[in-house]
Amino acid sequence: MTYQLPYPFDALLMKQNKIFLLFCPPDCLDEEQRPVLEGRSMRHPLPQGAFEACPYADSRSMSQKRMNTESLKSLSRHKEEVSSFIYNIGSTLKKETFQGSTQYDLAQLYALSYIGYKSPSLHFCNELLGSGYQVPTVHAIASRFFHGLVNMLDLLMLESGGSLAGVYMTPQELYEYADSHGHLLGLKEACAASPATIIKFLELCQDALQSSTHQATSTLHTIPSIYQLACIILELEFTSLVYETVRCRLWKLTHSNGSASLTQLFAIPHCRIAKRLASSDHPFEHVLFHRALHQWRLLDSCSAPAQAMRQTAIECLIEVAQCAMDHETVHRRMRESFIEVLSFHANQIDDLIPGGALLSMNLDTFFGRWPA
């Protein structure tokens, strides 16, 4: 099938490079033929009739941005199913990651939000590879809610020194923070949920992480797969950031106009963060990297190859600073470390997303050229 991706590379190429397909936004239709990305969709733009003026008397009232009423109606139709889905993610997290934890904090909320945000990826990738899947409507709805929450918690992490461990805010306080910091307004539209609905779903998330009641639903069997794939994506995002940071740092050290010479292909998340980290003499001590490190560790899925890759990156930059290692050696070591990470996850990715190929092209096709 002809399928255009909102991505730097086309669909045929991505089918043969599933590692980077995992980073692609799920710009497709869900089971109800609604865009999974709603107003952010490039392939399925919404008609103007889907938007109305925002009636809420908070920060949204001072904006000209309209709200997507069709998205709100979809949430209303599936409210109970979305609630059960969130409870099931919470149950899986308590079993796999937070077992024995008695203290709820925003770090746990981030983990729940990340899995919910990434939940369409499993079905999207399988659909693209011809497995006949479609993104469940419930997953699409949850993903849109959690996308905004992930973005807000990202910034809260920076305000807290890169970690949300031990940080607590009530649902009311989270709503007030979102309202006062502009998080109820997207690039193109305003959040369609009322203040009461936002607070209710935040309460639901907190309860899902604290409740001992298991909420079984017909979608329960997909939750472990969604969780496993989210863990893999999170680790690949982290190791891609490590790889790209070293590449950007070498460009910075090699050329006085390193930023101008550097080409980034934006095939991975965090390209802009890698470029910012590269401007630091100690990129892996920067608060932005501490945040990424904290996020990576949240799902308790830090593989030995990924940990070794992080250490290799630190050692390589120290050696380069001491003029004890040439760029070609750094590039080779980083590439080998990244391939080790990919190999570690290869079988599980193929089980979750059959077909295609893991990586069929040179790794740097997706990152860019390294300095000589």
Steps between C-alpha positions, in 0.01 A plus 500: 500500500608859447545658838655841558657549841536830689867418530832575329492161323235316298293201602675242282835587652359497853354151457857381457626706795249434778727648766433847364138428407441482876573873520247593232181680613197269450337719237226257400129442562366313801223239497237773476683658205607801705858634478704360789687831518181708455603865446867408470440267205678583175338220298145542628430871561178577681226711339438843646159382613671280759605809697302737719580793726625392841245576779724443804584792729868422549811586296329366187248786512780746422601317182350503153573129463193284458435157651440170322146409601502172304793381711308590816194306378721199432632515857144527635388192302788288630548645847457172686723304262774762524476487880538121499793525259679741733434273798647207306817694422525592869459134598777396261732770631443395859577140406799560272662822622366636828452173686525564873484877458269665751559866413334655195692783330517679166770262379240223505252727325759564228551126448124445468470798264787385280353152451157649425655749257685225314208253504402550130854412381448123524196498272629776271825317422318170448247668271778654294668160465177343378386308806144630471499690828329831559565728796222443754298816555556477875878499451480801268292699751730412791809583296377853428430568868835357609696685231419832665573357844839362392598840358402677821677250725812537283518866600417426862798262502734781399359721775572216744862451393429227242301258717144467625581238763341610827319793336124510563219722373128447538282475187369850578856634525597330173203659322589843644862457390386403149269801489759751622783368281317485167465122479129517417586659165661305218667633189174501304216449746385518860451197723135398462451349846336704775693575823281245681574232238875565513505476879284186493739321265801608706325356806439182305871475410601542862247239611618258228849513651376456857193277471534129577193418290572343161267634231484224236378597149496355152817695418694355792691250288666782305626685808817288555597549133436874520709516818786297347511711185490825701799377703692426179411836343605685815837324502554563129414868548758519778777319311426703186544814709834371629619414147386831352649701788845352440469566126393861557772552761770388255369747243514771766859414592616461141365819348474847648171525311403149609132586520501626144691195371280251684210346310224333702244283322236498776437127455516457878350685796715745695710630208473855633590383851811322368609821330454695824687239701787512251557866583593400855854395596339223705186401307425194711489708816248749359153515658343415163695175496416429864135531402542250216689268734221520758236428235694201366525348847132551583374183327777292658606369159860617481680229306867419555594601140332839546678559830829402336431737210448791738831424670676466164371842395630662820840333460526595132439870566757498782754336269427749222542793739842360594591450132534128573240373252431590137153563361495184289554288810228686689261449210579129477458442874174689516361322194595160643341590833177607333484181292541301823192674640302427183608135505387469861146606406483338154306184586246680717437765234448229238255323732304818563518628141546211255623558147738746343856534620654645815774702329604461138689825443803670643416632845609852409244519223268597785736716704728678255867525415770491767792746482823367351 
